[in-house]
Each structure stands twice: as C-alpha cells, then as structure tokens.
C-alpha cells in the first residue's frame, strides 16, 4: 500500500517522470508554456500542496545539477562572435539590469516595508539578480544566437556576479571581516580562478577530443569540466552557477552547435536535470501563505512589482538605446525577470545573519514574500519569453533575404570506405548542411563486383549503419545505399543521379597501400566526369579542434556558376566551428566574397587578404598550422577560373602541406550536357578508368595467386 509522502526511490522517480511527460501535454492544450506546468506541478506535489513527495536529497542534487545545466547550456550556445562585438552593450545592459531593480527594491524595502538598511540591501541583491528559467523556451525556438538572447545571457551573469559580490560584502561586514585584506584575497582568488580555467581547459579539451572519439567519454569529460569549475567557483566564495557559466564560455568553440556531443548535452539536460530543477523550485513555494492575510499579499505584491518593473525598465531602455526592435526588448525582459534558486540561496544566507540587536536579518514576511515572488516572476518570465520568441520568429519571416543561387538546391552525397574516417566526413557534411531545409544526407558505399563482393557488401552495410547512428545523434537524417560496381567512379556518378544529389563530399585517400598517386584510384575520373560540385577532404583531426580556416581562391572564381554554393558551405562550416576564416585571392574576387559574408554571415571572424597570383599558393604554407584547415578552390580544365598553375596542385600540396588538414573544391560548372571538348575529355577519362580497373583487377589476381 502506498503511503504519502512517497519515500520509495522507484516511485519518486516514476512520479517525476510522469510530471515531465504530462506537463507539456496539458500546458500545450491550455496554450501555456510547459515550464510553468513543471513549476506548478512542484507546488502541487510538494509538502505545501498535496504532500505527495518530500523535497529530499535527490531534488537537492538533481536540482542543483539542473541549475548548473541551464547556465552551462546558455553560455555553450552563445554567439561568441556576437559577444566579442557587443561586449560593451552587454556590460551596459548588465549594469542597467542590476542597478535599476537594486535601487527600486532597496528604496521600497526601506520606505514601504520598513526593513533595516542591511535587510533592504539583501532584498536588492535578490531582485537585481535573476535565473534564466525561460531559457529552454529560447532553445526550443532555435533563437540561442539572437543578439537579444546573447545580451540577456551575458547580462544575467554580470548582474549575478555583482549581486554575489554585494552579498559577500554584507556577510563580511556582518562578521567583521570586510577589510582590505579580505577583498585583496578575494580578488586574487577570482583572478587565479579565471586565469587557471582559461589556460588549462582549452589545452586539456584539445588534447582529449583529439585522442578519444568515444561518445560516452566525451560526454563525461565535458561534465567533469562543468562540475570541477562549479566546485572551484564555490571554493573562492562565489556560487557554483558562475563556474558553470564560465566553463561553458571556454568550451563553446570545442562543442559545435550541430554536433552529436551538443545534442547529447541538450537532450540530457532538457529530459532530466532541468525538469528536476523546475519541479524542485515549485516544491519550495508555499501557496497557502497567500491566504494567511493581507500582509503577505502586500509584501509579495511590492517585491514582485518593483523587481519586475525594474527588470522591464532596464530591458526596454537598453533595447531603445541599442536600437533593437520591441520584440527584442521583450525577449530581454522575459529572460531577465525570473528569480528562482539563486534568490532562495541568497535569502537562506541572509537568515543566518543578525543585526546589531541580535535579531534575524530576514524576517518571516520577507522569507515568505521572496518564496511566493519566485512563482509570480517565473510565470511572468515564461509567458513574456514565449510571446517574444513567437514575435521574433514572425519578424524574421517578414525580413527580405538576398536571393543566393543554390539556397534551396542542396543534397549532399557522402561516399565512405574507411570506418575510422567516415564519421569525420559526416560531421563535415553536417556542418555544411542547411538545417532549415531538413534534407537528409546520402551515405554511399561502393563495392567491387569481384569474388569478395558478399563480404564487402556486409562491411559496407555495417559502415553505413555506423554513420547513420552518428548522424542521428545530431538529429540529421540519412539515406544510405550499398552499391555494386565494376568502376568506383561510375558507381558514384550513377548514385549521384539516382539520389538527385547536388554535390559530393568525399575523403582523400590516407592509406598509401591503396595508391601512390595524389588523386587516388578514381578521384580524377570523378571530377572530370561530373559538372557538379565535388569537395575532397583530408582531415587529420576532429573538426571541433580546428582553430582557423584558410581559403585560397583563384582569380575569376566569381564567374563560375558554383561560386556562391561553395562560399555558402565554407561560411556555414566556419560559423558552426566558431573559428577564424581567412580568404586569399584577387581584389575583385575578395570584394564579392566580403559582401556575401557581411550580408549573410556577419557573425564570422573573417579576413580578406589579397593574393596577386596563384603561384603564391606555397607562400601560405607557413601560416597553415596542424590545427588549421586549408581550403583550395580549384577548377576543371577549360573553365573560366582554370589556370595552368593548378596543374602543379598535387605536387605543391604534397610538398608544402603534407600532414595538414586540407580540402579541395571543384565548383559547379555550367550545364549538364557536355560539349564536344568535354565529351572527348570524358571519353578519354572513361578509357583511363577502364585501363585502371583492368590494371587493378590483374594486380589483385597476382596478389591472390602469390598468397
């Protein structure tokens, strides 16, 4: 027989999961953000409601993890380039969203609630800080990188940090330790904390992610960094959420937004930890206090009104000052107006303090008022954020976009052969893919029609299953096919037409026993026999550890029909990796590239460096490091941007860029029908391919005979 409150761990977890499952369904029917449903469910099942569950250690543990997760994901998904460009705006908004609520609440506490100056200071700290309780709404709408969201997340951390410093001042002065030595020690510890993480975590992350590709190990490594940073933050006298946020900023560029690792982090947080936190917040709220008399209503009303009004005033003043739309100001207000666990933590600290007469600094009315205020501000925050997100979505749909050829023409074919390399190709294709089109990637395995065909087909299916699971971890669908062919290049071409693909992303051979030629067995036949874009990549390390992309562009590249296609793919890759990108080319070509980047990918950290002649390609070798990606845009013979110097490309890459990460792009060419010259070249290519196949067949027979 079940007794209440429930103490059995299995039933506790069952009730929590049931709430997480049903809250979105019920709130969706009522058109209310489901976050409110989780908080209200916590109120209902808690000791102040139906007393179904007790807020035990599991809620303490998972709730704290959930709070850390919210701050960590917020910083992990921030637009770092927007942060660098708008750090002054973020600082201004952070000061506004702290000072205005602090001043209003402090005045209200003294004049209207007749609190002591120290108690009013504590109340000001509580209301000037905030919790990103509505951030999951932003994630659901995919608005994490909007300027208003970036400003809100950054200002949240600034206001929280200032509030914690003021709180530390109150505690230190109350205990008689608030002297110069105390603050010097705090400043030294804070500086050591920031410097230590900035110096150690990036190096450790690059080392680990390059050597260990196991999904579970990478996930655990990120959590270790998260909680180690949070623990260090608490050790120096700050709340752990500051350390969680700071670690997310450092790891931001090592965990691309479109990656399996990011998907696992978001999934785990949104499915378990963050709902646990929201339910736990609701269990702290005693709604019965609202019916104990008019006094508590007066206190709750004043605290909620002045705190919320201050946050709203700061948001709309900042939006007006920065010339942002009203919907952005509403988003800033919604994200910064909620108070949750941080407010509880601060008021609990205040309860341990006493004034000069030995009375508790926090009265019962203040404690109850803050607790009820949490529910009120959470409801306001989620409703405002939901409305603002919908307005921003509608606003963006109304904005005209420059029409770039190939925007809606995208289906990437990824031929794979080696298991240890296939995931990197799929990861690169995911970076280049336009998620708005929701087109699947096409995975292809070509096997020879020989005596080993059955075994190779089985291995090919296993490899395609591997990359399908890898892509699914990033919510990217895949179509796959194992194809039997006597000629690899022809097999890829036929699959290309069958799937109606628009481009091919294929790996450069890394196994010297396969071919001693630079292009391998069939690459040359492939790019000579297809007019569509072909990208050949040689990736020596994981993409998320790359720090820079260097692109060499030939003169007259802008006159090729595939100019904007490859430029869009490279720009998406640089944006998703959050790394610098340098374009090298002629002035007239760079002018068009810069215009495209500014209009379409303004967040990129791009530089445009003039390269007078294609002969200068080897000079770039000194600037390309092992953790860079070198991209060469080349051309097929007879095309506008082709030049004789490109004939030396294999020798130059082998000599100057050996061991580096590089990518060779053959852009789209005009037309599907071949003219006489192209037809003759293709016939010659097919003959060469046939000769190569005969040679390879004889070689295999001789090798089998010797064995």
C-alpha positions in Angstrom: 0.0 0.0 0.0 1.3 3.4 -1.0 1.7 5.9 1.9 2.2 9.7 1.5 4.6 11.3 1.2 6.2 8.7 -1.0 9.7 7.6 0.1 10.3 4.7 -2.3 13.0 5.9 -4.8 11.4 4.0 -7.7 8.0 5.6 -7.1 9.6 9.0 -6.6 11.4 8.8 -10.0 8.1 7.5 -11.6 6.1 10.5 -10.3 8.8 12.9 -11.5 8.9 11.3 -15.0 5.1 11.3 -15.2 5.1 15.1 -14.5 7.8 15.6 -17.1 5.8 13.7 -19.6 2.3 15.1 -18.9 3.2 18.8 -18.2 3.9 19.7 -21.8 0.8 17.9 -23.0 -1.5 19.6 -20.5 0.1 23.0 -20.8 0.0 22.7 -24.6 -3.7 22.2 -24.5 -4.0 25.3 -22.4 -1.5 27.2 -24.6 0.7 27.9 -21.6 4.5 27.4 -21.6 5.2 23.9 -20.2 7.8 25.3 -17.9 5.0 26.9 -15.8 3.4 23.4 -15.7 6.6 21.9 -14.2 6.8 24.6 -11.5 3.0 24.4 -10.7 3.3 20.6 -10.6 6.1 21.0 -8.0 3.8 23.2 -5.9 1.0 20.7 -6.2 3.0 17.6 -5.2 5.2 19.3 -2.6 4.8 19.4 1.2 2.8 22.7 0.9 0.4 21.1 -1.7 -0.9 17.5 -1.6 2.3 16.3 0.1 2.9 13.5 -2.4 6.7 13.9 -2.4 9.2 15.4 0.0 11.9 17.6 -1.3 14.7 15.1 -0.3 18.4 14.9 -1.2 17.6 13.8 -4.8 15.8 17.0 -5.5 18.7 18.9 -3.9 21.2 17.0 -6.1 19.4 17.0 -9.4 18.0 20.5 -8.8 21.5 21.9 -8.4 22.7 20.0 -11.4 19.7 21.4 -13.4 20.5 24.9 -12.4 24.2 24.4 -13.4 22.9 22.9 -16.7 20.8 25.9 -17.5 23.7 28.3 -17.1 26.1 25.9 -18.8 23.9 25.4 -21.9 23.2 29.2 -22.1 26.9 30.0 -22.3 27.7 27.0 -24.5 25.1 28.1 -27.1 26.1 31.8 -27.0 27.2 33.5 -30.2 30.8 34.2 -29.2 31.5 36.5 -32.2 28.4 38.5 -31.2 29.8 38.5 -27.6 33.1 39.9 -28.8 31.5 42.5 -31.0 28.9 43.6 -28.4 30.7 43.2 -25.1 30.2 46.9 -24.4 26.4 46.6 -24.9 26.4 43.5 -22.7 28.2 45.4 -20.0 25.8 48.3 -20.2 22.8 46.1 -20.1 24.3 44.1 -17.2 24.8 47.2 -15.2 21.3 48.5 -16.0 19.6 45.2 -15.1 21.4 45.3 -11.8 21.3 48.9 -10.8 17.6 49.8 -11.6 16.0 46.8 -9.8 18.5 47.1 -7.0 17.8 50.8 -6.4 14.0 50.4 -6.7 13.8 47.4 -4.4 16.2 48.9 -1.8 14.1 52.1 -1.7 10.9 50.1 -1.5 12.3 47.9 1.3 13.1 50.9 3.5 10.2 53.2 2.6 7.3 50.9 2.2 8.2 47.7 4.1 10.3 49.4 6.7 13.2 47.0 6.6 16.6 47.8 8.1 19.1 49.1 5.5 21.1 45.8 5.5 17.9 43.8 5.0 16.9 46.2 2.2 20.4 45.7 0.7 19.9 41.9 0.8 16.4 42.2 -0.9 18.0 44.4 -3.6 20.6 41.8 -4.3 17.9 39.1 -4.7 15.8 41.2 -7.1 18.7 42.6 -9.1 20.0 39.1 -10.0 17.9 36.6 -12.0 17.8 33.0 -13.2 17.4 32.0 -16.8 14.3 30.0 -16.0 12.8 30.6 -19.5 16.0 29.7 -21.5 14.6 26.3 -22.6 11.9 28.2 -24.5 14.6 30.0 -26.4 16.3 26.7 -27.2 13.0 25.2 -28.4 12.5 28.1 -30.9 16.2 28.0 -32.0 16.9 31.6 -31.1 20.0 31.0 -29.0 22.2 33.2 -31.1 19.9 36.2 -31.5 21.5 39.4 -30.2 18.8 39.9 -27.6 19.4 36.4 -26.2 23.2 36.9 -26.1 22.8 40.2 -24.3 20.3 38.7 -21.8 22.6 35.7 -21.0 25.7 37.8 -20.6 23.9 40.5 -18.5 22.4 37.7 -16.3 26.0 36.7 -15.4 27.1 40.2 -14.8 24.2 41.1 -12.6 24.5 37.8 -10.7 28.2 38.4 -10.2 27.7 41.9 -8.8 24.9 40.6 -6.6 27.1 37.9 -5.2 29.9 40.5 -4.5 27.4 42.7 -2.7 26.1 39.7 -0.8 29.7 38.8 0.2 30.2 42.4 1.4 27.1 42.1 3.6 28.2 38.8 5.1 31.8 40.0 5.6 30.8 43.3 7.2 28.3 41.4 9.4 31.0 39.1 10.6 33.6 41.9 10.9 35.9 40.6 8.2 35.2 43.1 5.4 38.6 44.8 5.5 41.2 45.4 2.8 42.9 42.1 3.3 39.6 40.2 2.7 38.9 41.9 -0.6 42.5 41.6 -1.8 42.4 37.9 -1.1 39.0 37.6 -2.9 40.4 39.5 -5.9 43.5 37.2 -6.1 41.4 34.1 -5.8 39.0 35.3 -8.5 41.8 36.2 -10.9 43.5 32.8 -10.3 40.3 31.0 -10.9 39.6 32.7 -14.2 43.3 32.5 -15.4 43.6 28.9 -14.4 40.5 27.8 -16.3 41.4 29.9 -19.4 44.9 28.4 -19.5 44.2 24.8 -18.6 40.7 23.9 -20.0 41.3 24.7 -23.7 44.6 22.7 -23.8 43.1 19.8 -22.0 40.0 19.8 -24.2 42.0 19.8 -27.5 44.2 17.0 -26.2 41.3 14.9 -25.0 39.0 15.4 -28.0 41.7 14.6 -30.5 42.6 11.3 -28.8 39.3 10.0 -27.7 36.3 9.8 -30.0 34.1 7.7 -27.8 30.7 9.4 -27.3 30.3 8.5 -23.7 33.9 9.5 -22.8 33.5 12.9 -24.4 30.2 13.5 -22.6 31.7 12.6 -19.3 34.7 14.8 -19.9 32.5 17.8 -20.5 30.6 17.1 -17.3 33.8 16.8 -15.4 34.9 20.2 -16.6 31.5 21.7 -15.8 31.3 20.4 -12.2 35.0 21.0 -11.5 34.6 24.7 -12.5 31.4 24.9 -10.4 33.3 23.5 -7.3 36.2 25.8 -7.8 33.8 28.7 -8.0 32.2 27.8 -4.7 35.6 27.4 -3.2 36.6 31.1 -3.9 33.3 32.4 -2.4 31.1 32.6 -5.5 28.0 30.5 -6.4 28.7 27.4 -8.5 26.5 28.7 -11.3 29.2 31.3 -12.1 31.7 28.5 -12.6 29.2 26.5 -14.7 28.6 29.6 -16.9 32.3 30.3 -17.2 33.2 26.7 -18.2 30.5 26.9 -20.9 32.1 30.0 -22.4 35.5 28.3 -22.5 34.1 25.1 -24.1 31.9 27.0 -26.5 34.1 26.6 -29.6 35.0 22.9 -28.9 31.4 21.8 -28.9 29.8 22.9 -32.2 26.1 23.6 -32.1 25.5 21.0 -34.8 27.3 18.1 -33.3 26.4 14.8 -31.6 28.0 15.9 -28.4 26.0 19.1 -28.2 22.8 17.1 -28.9 23.6 14.7 -26.1 24.2 17.5 -23.6 21.0 19.3 -24.5 18.9 16.1 -24.5 20.2 15.0 -21.1 19.6 18.4 -19.6 16.2 19.0 -21.1 14.9 15.5 -20.3 16.1 15.0 -16.7 18.1 17.7 -14.9 16.3 20.9 -15.9 12.8 19.5 -15.2 14.0 18.2 -11.9 15.2 21.7 -11.0 11.9 23.3 -12.0 9.9 20.8 -10.1 12.2 21.3 -7.1 11.6 25.1 -7.3 7.9 24.6 -7.2 8.2 22.4 -4.1 9.7 25.3 -2.2 6.7 27.5 -2.8 4.0 27.6 -0.1 0.9 29.0 -1.8 -1.1 28.7 1.4 0.7 31.8 2.7 -1.3 33.8 0.3 -4.4 33.0 2.3 -2.9 33.9 5.8 -3.8 37.6 5.5 -3.4 40.9 3.6 0.1 41.5 4.9 1.7 38.7 2.9 -0.1 39.9 -0.2 1.2 43.4 0.3 4.8 42.1 0.7 4.6 39.8 -2.3 2.9 42.4 -4.5 5.6 45.1 -3.7 8.5 42.8 -4.1 7.3 41.3 -7.4 6.1 44.6 -8.8 9.3 46.7 -8.1 11.6 43.9 -9.0 9.8 43.1 -12.3 9.3 46.7 -13.1 13.0 47.4 -12.6 14.0 44.5 -14.9 11.5 45.6 -17.5 12.7 49.2 -17.4 16.3 48.0 -17.8 15.4 45.8 -20.8 13.4 48.3 -22.7 15.8 51.2 -22.0 18.7 49.1 -23.2 16.8 47.9 -26.3 15.9 51.6 -27.2 19.5 52.7 -26.6 20.9 49.9 -28.7 18.2 50.5 -31.4 16.8 47.0 -31.2 13.2 46.1 -32.1 10.5 46.0 -29.5 10.3 42.2 -29.7 14.0 42.0 -28.8 13.4 44.3 -25.8 10.5 42.0 -24.7 12.8 39.0 -25.1 15.4 40.7 -22.9 12.7 41.4 -20.3 11.4 37.9 -20.3 14.7 36.2 -19.9 16.0 38.5 -17.1 12.8 38.8 -15.0 12.6 35.4 -13.3 14.0 34.6 -9.9 14.5 31.0 -8.7 17.1 29.0 -6.8 19.5 31.9 -6.7 17.0 34.0 -4.7 16.4 31.1 -2.3 20.2 30.7 -1.8 20.6 34.4 -1.0 17.7 34.6 1.4 19.0 31.5 3.2 22.3 33.2 3.6 20.5 36.2 5.0 18.6 34.1 7.5 21.9 33.2 9.2 22.8 36.9 9.7 21.7 39.1 12.6 21.6 42.8 13.1 23.1 44.8 15.9 20.3 43.9 18.2 20.7 40.2 17.6 17.5 39.9 15.5 17.4 37.8 12.3 18.2 39.9 9.3 15.5 38.1 7.3 12.0 38.3 8.8 9.3 35.6 8.2 7.4 38.1 6.0 10.5 38.7 3.8 11.2 34.9 3.5 7.6 34.1 2.6 7.4 37.1 0.2 10.5 36.0 -1.7 9.3 32.4 -2.0 5.9 33.5 -3.4 7.6 36.0 -5.6 9.5 33.2 -7.3 6.3 31.7 -8.5 5.0 35.1 -9.8 8.2 36.0 -11.6 8.6 32.5 -13.1 5.1 32.8 -14.6 5.7 36.3 -15.9 9.1 35.3 -17.4 7.9 32.3 -19.3 4.8 34.0 -20.7 6.7 37.0 -21.9 9.6 35.0 -23.3 7.2 32.7 -25.2 5.3 35.7 -26.7 8.6 37.4 -27.6 10.0 34.3 -29.3 6.9 34.0 -31.4 7.2 37.6 -32.4 10.8 37.3 -33.3 10.1 34.2 -35.5 7.3 36.1 -37.3 9.5 39.2 -37.6 12.4 37.2 -39.2 10.0 35.6 -41.7 8.9 39.1 -42.9 12.5 40.3 -43.4 13.6 40.0 -47.1 16.7 37.9 -47.7 19.1 38.3 -50.6 18.4 35.5 -53.1 21.5 33.4 -53.5 21.6 30.7 -56.1 21.5 27.2 -54.7 19.8 28.2 -51.4 17.1 25.6 -51.9 19.1 23.2 -54.0 21.0 21.0 -51.6 21.5 17.3 -51.2 25.0 16.1 -50.2 26.3 12.7 -51.2 29.0 11.3 -48.9 30.8 8.2 -50.3 32.6 6.3 -47.4 35.0 3.5 -47.3 37.1 3.5 -44.1 35.3 3.3 -40.7 37.9 5.4 -38.8 37.4 8.3 -41.3 33.7 8.1 -42.2 32.4 9.9 -39.1 34.6 12.9 -39.8 33.2 13.2 -43.3 29.6 13.0 -42.0 30.5 15.6 -39.3 31.8 17.9 -42.0 28.7 17.4 -44.2 26.5 18.2 -41.1 28.4 21.5 -40.7 27.8 22.4 -44.4 24.2 21.3 -44.4 21.3 23.8 -44.2 19.2 22.5 -41.3 16.2 24.6 -42.3 15.7 22.5 -45.5 15.6 19.3 -43.4 17.2 17.4 -46.3 18.8 14.1 -45.5 22.5 13.3 -46.2 23.2 10.4 -48.6 25.7 7.8 -47.4 27.1 5.6 -50.1 29.3 2.5 -50.0 30.7 1.2 -53.4 32.0 -2.3 -53.5 33.8 -4.1 -56.4 32.0 -6.8 -58.4 34.5 -9.5 -57.6 34.9 -12.7 -55.5 34.9 -10.7 -52.3 31.6 -8.9 -53.1 29.5 -10.5 -50.4 31.9 -9.8 -47.6 32.4 -6.2 -48.8 28.7 -5.7 -49.0 28.3 -6.8 -45.4 31.2 -4.5 -44.3 29.6 -1.6 -46.3 26.2 -2.1 -44.6 27.9 -2.0 -41.2 29.8 1.2 -42.1 26.6 2.8 -43.3 24.8 1.8 -40.1 27.7 3.4 -38.1 27.4 6.8 -39.9 23.6 6.7 -39.7 23.8 6.3 -35.9 26.4 9.1 -35.8 24.3 11.4 -37.9 21.2 10.6 -35.8 23.0 11.8 -32.7 22.9 15.2 -34.3 19.2 14.8 -35.4 20.4 14.6 -39.1 18.5 12.0 -41.2 20.5 9.8 -43.7 19.7 7.8 -46.8 22.1 5.0 -47.4 23.0 2.6 -50.2 25.5 -0.2 -50.8 26.2 -0.3 -54.5 28.0 -2.9 -56.6 30.1 -1.6 -59.4 33.0 -2.5 -61.7 34.2 1.0 -61.6 34.1 3.1 -58.4 33.8 6.5 -60.1 31.0 5.3 -62.3 29.2 3.8 -59.3 29.4 7.2 -57.5 28.2 9.0 -60.6 25.2 6.7 -61.0 24.2 7.0 -57.3 24.6 10.8 -57.7 22.0 10.9 -60.4 19.7 8.3 -58.7 19.5 10.3 -55.5 19.4 13.6 -57.3 22.3 14.9 -55.3 23.7 18.4 -55.8 27.2 17.8 -54.6 29.7 15.2 -53.4 31.8 15.3 -50.2 34.5 12.6 -50.4 37.6 11.8 -48.5 41.1 11.9 -49.9 42.8 8.6 -49.5 45.1 8.3 -46.5 46.2 4.7 -47.0 49.3 4.6 -49.0 48.9 1.0 -49.9 45.8 1.9 -51.9 47.6 4.2 -54.4 50.8 6.1 -54.7 49.0 8.8 -56.8 47.8 12.0 -55.2 44.3 11.7 -56.5 44.0 8.0 -55.7 42.3 5.4 -57.9 39.2 7.3 -59.1 39.1 10.9 -57.9 40.4 12.3 -61.1 37.8 10.4 -63.1 35.1 11.6 -60.7 35.8 15.4 -61.0 36.4 15.2 -64.8 33.2 13.2 -65.3 30.8 15.4 -63.3 29.9 19.1 -63.7 28.5 19.4 -60.1 30.4 20.5 -57.0 32.9 18.0 -55.6 34.6 18.5 -52.3 37.6 16.3 -51.4 38.7 16.5 -47.8 41.7 15.1 -45.9 41.0 15.6 -42.2 43.8 14.6 -39.8 42.0 15.6 -36.6 38.4 16.2 -35.3 36.7 19.3 -36.7 35.9 20.8 -33.3 39.6 21.2 -32.5 40.3 23.3 -35.6 41.2 26.9 -34.9 41.3 28.5 -38.3 40.3 28.1 -41.9 42.4 29.4 -44.7 40.8 29.6 -48.2 42.8 30.1 -51.4 40.5 31.4 -54.2 41.7 31.6 -57.8 41.1 34.7 -59.9 37.8 34.9 -61.9 36.3 32.3 -59.4 33.2 34.7 -59.1 32.3 34.0 -62.7 31.8 30.3 -62.1 28.2 29.2 -61.6 29.1 27.3 -58.4 30.7 30.4 -56.7 28.0 31.0 -54.1 27.5 27.3 -53.4 31.0 26.6 -52.2 31.2 30.0 -50.4 28.0 29.2 -48.5 29.3 25.8 -47.5 32.6 27.1 -46.2 30.9 30.0 -44.4 28.5 27.6 -42.6 31.4 25.4 -41.6 33.3 28.4 -40.1 30.2 29.6 -38.4 29.4 26.3 -36.8 33.0 25.8 -35.7 33.2 29.4 -34.4 36.8 29.6 -35.8 38.5 32.4 -37.8 38.5 32.2 -41.6 40.9 34.0 -44.0 40.2 34.4 -47.7 43.2 34.8 -50.1 42.5 35.9 -53.6 42.4 38.8 -56.1 40.9 42.1 -55.0 37.8 41.9 -57.3 37.0 38.4 -56.1 37.5 39.3 -52.4 35.2 42.2 -52.8 32.3 39.9 -53.7 33.2 37.4 -51.0 33.3 40.1 -48.4 29.9 41.4 -49.5 28.4 37.9 -49.3 29.9 37.3 -45.8 28.8 40.6 -44.4 25.2 40.2 -45.7 24.7 36.5 -45.0 27.2 35.5 -42.3 28.0 38.7 -40.4 29.0 36.7 -37.3 32.1 35.3 -39.0 35.5 36.4 -37.9 36.7 36.8 -41.5 39.7 38.5 -43.0 40.3 39.2 -46.7 43.9 39.1 -47.8 45.0 39.9 -51.4 46.9 37.2 -53.2 48.1 38.6 -56.6 48.9 35.3 -58.3 48.1 31.6 -57.9 51.8 31.0 -57.8 51.7 32.4 -54.3 49.9 29.3 -53.0 53.1 27.8 -51.5 53.7 31.0 -49.5 50.6 30.2 -47.5 52.2 27.1 -46.1 53.9 28.9 -43.2 50.6 30.3 -42.0 48.8 26.9 -42.0 49.3 25.0 -38.8 48.4 21.5 -37.8 45.1 22.6 -36.2 44.1 24.7 -39.2 42.0 23.7 -42.3 43.4 24.7 -45.7 40.8 25.0 -48.4 41.8 25.2 -52.1 39.2 26.3 -54.6 40.3 24.9 -57.9 38.7 24.4 -61.3 38.4 21.9 -64.1 40.2 22.3 -67.4 38.5 24.6 -69.9 36.6 26.6 -67.3 36.7 30.3 -66.6 38.9 30.2 -63.5 41.2 27.4 -64.6 44.9 28.3 -65.0 48.0 26.2 -65.9 49.5 26.7 -62.4 46.7 24.5 -61.0 48.4 21.6 -62.7 51.1 21.7 -60.0 48.5 21.5 -57.2 49.2 17.8 -56.3 53.0 18.4 -56.1 52.6 21.6 -54.1 50.1 20.1 -51.6 52.3 17.0 -51.2 55.4 19.2 -50.7 54.2 22.1 -48.6 51.0 20.9 -46.9 51.9 17.3 -46.0 50.3 16.2 -42.8 47.9 19.2 -42.7 44.1 19.3 -42.9 43.0 20.4 -46.3 40.0 20.4 -48.6 40.0 20.7 -52.4 36.8 22.1 -54.0 35.8 21.7 -57.6 32.8 24.1 -58.0 29.7 23.6 -60.2 30.2 24.2 -63.9 27.7 25.3 -66.5 25.2 22.8 -67.8 24.6 19.1 -67.7 25.0 18.5 -71.4 28.7 18.1 -72.5 30.1 20.0 -75.4 32.5 18.3 -77.9 35.6 19.1 -75.9 34.1 18.0 -72.6 32.7 14.9 -74.3 36.1 14.0 -75.7 37.7 14.6 -72.3 35.1 12.4 -70.6 35.7 9.6 -73.2 39.4 9.8 -72.5 38.7 9.7 -68.8 36.5 6.7 -69.1 39.1 4.9 -71.1 41.7 5.7 -68.5 39.3 4.5 -65.8 38.8 1.2 -67.7 42.6 0.8 -68.0 43.0 1.4 -64.3 40.3 -1.1 -63.5 41.9 -3.8 -65.7 45.3 -3.0 -64.1 43.8 -3.2 -60.6 42.0 -6.5 -61.4 45.2 -8.0 -62.7 47.1 -6.8 -59.6 44.5 -8.3 -57.3 44.7 -11.6 -59.1 48.5 -11.7 -58.9 48.4 -10.8 -55.2 45.8 -13.6 -54.6 47.9 -16.1 -56.6 51.0 -15.2 -54.5 49.1 -15.6 -51.3 
